[in-house]
Amino acid sequence: MNFNLTKDQLAIQTEARKYAVGKILPRINEMEFKRDLVEEMGELGFFGCAFPEEFGGTDLGFLAHSLVCEQISRVDSGLRSLFNLQAMTVPYTILEWGSPETRKKYIEALVLGKHIGCTCFSEPGAGSDIAGIQTQIEDKGDHFLLNGQKTWISNGTVADTAIVYATLDQDLSHRGLCAVVVETDQPGWEARETPKLGDKSSPIAEIFLKDVVVPKENLLGELGNGFQVAMTALDRGRISVGSGAVGLAQACLDASVAYANERTQFGKPIAAFQMVKSNIAEMISMIESARLLLRRAAWMNDQDLPFTREIAIAKYVAGEAAVMAAGKAMEIHGGMGYSLEMPVERYFRDSKLYQVGEGTANIMKLIIADDALNIKRANRKRLHVPSQFRSLVA
Ligand SMILES: Cc1cc2nc3c(=O)[nH]c(=O)nc-3n(C[C@H](O)[C@H](O)[C@H](O)COP(=O)(O)OP(=O)(O)OC[C@H]3O[C@@H](n4cnc5c(N)ncnc54)[C@H](O)[C@@H]3O)c2cc1C
C-alpha cells in the first residue's frame, strides 16, 4: 500500500473540506434533512467516487469515497449518513447485483443526488440477526408483493428508492432472503419518523409495507440470494460509516486542541497540564490508527481484494475512536462540554451511533474473531463488481 494520496484523491478531499466548512457548517443548527445540500453534493461528485462516468460517477474509487465521508462527518456526522445511502448500500448494491435495466433506471439519479435512497434491513424482531427478517416477499407471477414492517430506516421519510430485504419463507432462514428495489411512491408504503438522540440532519423512520408492488426485474441477484447481497452491501456501507467515525473523532480533537490552548486555569492554559496532554495523545493515537485501518480496507476494495475482515477491524476501531474522542472532548471542555453553545455535546450524541449502525461493535468483533479462530472465514470470494467493472456494464 502506498500511503501517499494521489493528486485526484487530494483534490476531492480538499473540495469536500471546503464544501463542509463553507456550506454545511453555517447551517449546522438547522436540525433537519437538507435536500438542497444533497443535490449540491451529488452535482459535486461526492457520492459518485466509486461509480463509472456512465452512472454519474467519477471513478476515483472507494478510498476517495472514504476521504469525502471523513471530511463531511468532521462537520456534520448526520449528513455523512447520506453517503451510505446515496452511494454504498443503495446504488452500489444495484450496480453489483442489479440487471442492466435496473442499473440504468436507478443508479445515476441516486449518485447525482436527484433521488434519495434508503436501505431496509432492520425490523422490530431482526437487528443484528438479518436471517430473522420477517417481512414477506410473495411471487405473484408477473410481480412481487411485500408485506411487513421495518425500523430504524435512515432517510425512510424522504426516500424515493429503497432496497428492501424480505423473506420467501422464514423456515428457510438466510437462504430465504431476497433483496428488491422498491419505488416508495405507492399506496402501500408508509413511513413514520422516529425521534432519536443524535444525527439530527438524518431522518429515521419506521416503515409499514402493505401489499407493496415490486416489478420482477427489480430483484437483486436471484431469489434466495438476499443474504449474500446484504453482506456485500454492509461491507461497503462500513467504509462510509467507519470513515464518518474517523471524521467525527477528528472534529472532537480539533475542538479539544483549540479549547485546551485557550482555556486558562491556575494561571496557565489547561494544555499545560499533563492529564489534558494525555487525553490529547490518546485521541490522536486512536484516530490515526482508525484512519489507517479504514484507508487500508478502502484501498483493498479498490484493488478488488476481499476486505470483509479488514473493514470489520477498521469499523470496530473507528467506532471506538469516535466514542472515546467524544468522551475526552467533553472532559477537556469541562462544563462547556455540556453547553449547547459548543459543538462537543453534538459530537457526544452523534458518536454512539458508530458502535451500532452497519453492524454493532460486537458483531464486528465476531467477524474478526471467528476468522482468526477458523470458525468462519471472513474473506471469501463473492460476486462483486470492482472498479474495473466495465465488462459487466452493458
Ligand atoms: C441512527 C440509526 C440509523 C440506522 N439506520 C438503519 C438503516 O438505514 N437501515 C437499517 O436497516 N437499519 C438501520 N439501523 C439499525 C441498525 O442497523 C441496528 O440498530 C443494528 O444492526 C443493531 O440491531 P438492533 O438495534 O436490533 O440490536 P440487537 O441486534 O438487538 O443487539 C442488541 C445488543 O446485543 C448485541 N448482540 C446481538 N447479537 C449478538 C451476538 N450474536 N453476539 C454478541 N452480541 C450480540 C449487540 O451487539 C447489541 O449490543 C440504524 C440504527 C440507528 C441507531
The ligand as an SDF file (V2000), in Angstrom:
LIG
                    3D

 53 58  0  0  0  0  0  0  0  0999 V2000
  -29.3030    6.1360   13.8710 C   0  0  0  0  0  0  0  0  0  0  0  0
  -29.5090    4.7610   13.3140 C   0  0  0  0  0  0  0  0  0  0  0  0
  -29.6450    4.5900   11.9360 C   0  0  0  0  0  0  0  0  0  0  0  0
  -29.9260    3.3210   11.4110 C   0  0  0  0  0  0  0  0  0  0  0  0
  -30.1290    3.2050   10.0590 N   0  0  0  0  0  0  0  0  0  0  0  0
  -30.5280    1.9920    9.5680 C   0  0  0  0  0  0  0  0  0  0  0  0
  -30.8930    1.8600    8.1800 C   0  0  0  0  0  0  0  0  0  0  0  0
  -30.8120    2.8140    7.3950 O   0  0  0  0  0  0  0  0  0  0  0  0
  -31.3320    0.6550    7.7370 N   0  0  0  0  0  0  0  0  0  0  0  0
  -31.4310   -0.4270    8.5820 C   0  0  0  0  0  0  0  0  0  0  0  0
  -31.8410   -1.4780    8.1180 O   0  0  0  0  0  0  0  0  0  0  0  0
  -31.0880   -0.3210    9.9000 N   0  0  0  0  0  0  0  0  0  0  0  0
  -30.6420    0.8520   10.4090 C   0  0  0  0  0  0  0  0  0  0  0  0
  -30.3110    0.9680   11.7370 N   0  0  0  0  0  0  0  0  0  0  0  0
  -30.4420   -0.1910   12.6120 C   0  0  0  0  0  0  0  0  0  0  0  0
  -29.1040   -0.7930   12.9880 C   0  0  0  0  0  0  0  0  0  0  0  0
  -28.5280   -1.4050   11.8710 O   0  0  0  0  0  0  0  0  0  0  0  0
  -29.3700   -1.7570   14.1390 C   0  0  0  0  0  0  0  0  0  0  0  0
  -29.7340   -0.9750   15.2630 O   0  0  0  0  0  0  0  0  0  0  0  0
  -28.1630   -2.6180   14.4220 C   0  0  0  0  0  0  0  0  0  0  0  0
  -27.9190   -3.5340   13.4000 O   0  0  0  0  0  0  0  0  0  0  0  0
  -28.3800   -3.4280   15.7400 C   0  0  0  0  0  0  0  0  0  0  0  0
  -29.5970   -4.0610   15.7440 O   0  0  0  0  0  0  0  0  0  0  0  0
  -30.5790   -3.8940   16.9960 P   0  0  0  0  0  0  0  0  0  0  0  0
  -30.7360   -2.4460   17.2810 O   0  0  0  0  0  0  0  0  0  0  0  0
  -31.8060   -4.6820   16.7430 O   0  0  0  0  0  0  0  0  0  0  0  0
  -29.7930   -4.5180   18.2000 O   0  0  0  0  0  0  0  0  0  0  0  0
  -29.6950   -6.0660   18.5900 P   0  0  0  0  0  0  0  0  0  0  0  0
  -29.2980   -6.8750   17.4270 O   0  0  0  0  0  0  0  0  0  0  0  0
  -30.9350   -6.4250   19.3210 O   0  0  0  0  0  0  0  0  0  0  0  0
  -28.4810   -6.0200   19.6040 O   0  0  0  0  0  0  0  0  0  0  0  0
  -28.6080   -5.5610   20.9760 C   0  0  0  0  0  0  0  0  0  0  0  0
  -27.2660   -5.8210   21.6410 C   0  0  0  0  0  0  0  0  0  0  0  0
  -26.9770   -7.2390   21.6190 O   0  0  0  0  0  0  0  0  0  0  0  0
  -25.7330   -7.4600   20.9800 C   0  0  0  0  0  0  0  0  0  0  0  0
  -25.7820   -8.7050   20.1940 N   0  0  0  0  0  0  0  0  0  0  0  0
  -26.7200   -9.1220   19.3130 C   0  0  0  0  0  0  0  0  0  0  0  0
  -26.3820  -10.3030   18.7770 N   0  0  0  0  0  0  0  0  0  0  0  0
  -25.1750  -10.6320   19.3020 C   0  0  0  0  0  0  0  0  0  0  0  0
  -24.2770  -11.7290   19.1410 C   0  0  0  0  0  0  0  0  0  0  0  0
  -24.5340  -12.7230   18.3060 N   0  0  0  0  0  0  0  0  0  0  0  0
  -23.1270  -11.7140   19.8580 N   0  0  0  0  0  0  0  0  0  0  0  0
  -22.8320  -10.7160   20.7170 C   0  0  0  0  0  0  0  0  0  0  0  0
  -23.6370   -9.6530   20.9090 N   0  0  0  0  0  0  0  0  0  0  0  0
  -24.7920   -9.6050   20.2100 C   0  0  0  0  0  0  0  0  0  0  0  0
  -25.4970   -6.2560   20.0630 C   0  0  0  0  0  0  0  0  0  0  0  0
  -24.1220   -6.0790   19.7960 O   0  0  0  0  0  0  0  0  0  0  0  0
  -26.0940   -5.1280   20.9190 C   0  0  0  0  0  0  0  0  0  0  0  0
  -25.1410   -4.7060   21.8390 O   0  0  0  0  0  0  0  0  0  0  0  0
  -29.9980    2.2210   12.2710 C   0  0  0  0  0  0  0  0  0  0  0  0
  -29.8090    2.3770   13.6460 C   0  0  0  0  0  0  0  0  0  0  0  0
  -29.5850    3.6290   14.1820 C   0  0  0  0  0  0  0  0  0  0  0  0
  -29.4230    3.7730   15.6610 C   0  0  0  0  0  0  0  0  0  0  0  0
  1  2  1  0
  2  3  1  0
  2 52  2  0
  3  4  2  0
  4  5  1  0
  4 50  1  0
  5  6  2  0
  6  7  1  0
  6 13  1  0
  7  8  2  0
  7  9  1  0
  9 10  1  0
 10 11  2  0
 10 12  1  0
 12 13  2  0
 13 14  1  0
 14 15  1  0
 14 50  1  0
 15 16  1  0
 16 17  1  0
 16 18  1  0
 18 19  1  0
 18 20  1  0
 20 21  1  0
 20 22  1  0
 22 23  1  0
 23 24  1  0
 24 25  2  0
 24 26  1  0
 24 27  1  0
 27 28  1  0
 28 29  2  0
 28 30  1  0
 28 31  1  0
 31 32  1  0
 32 33  1  0
 33 34  1  0
 33 48  1  0
 34 35  1  0
 35 36  1  0
 35 46  1  0
 36 37  1  0
 36 45  1  0
 37 38  2  0
 38 39  1  0
 39 40  1  0
 39 45  2  0
 40 41  1  0
 40 42  2  0
 42 43  1  0
 43 44  2  0
 44 45  1  0
 46 47  1  0
 46 48  1  0
 48 49  1  0
 50 51  2  0
 51 52  1  0
 52 53  1  0
M  END
$$$$
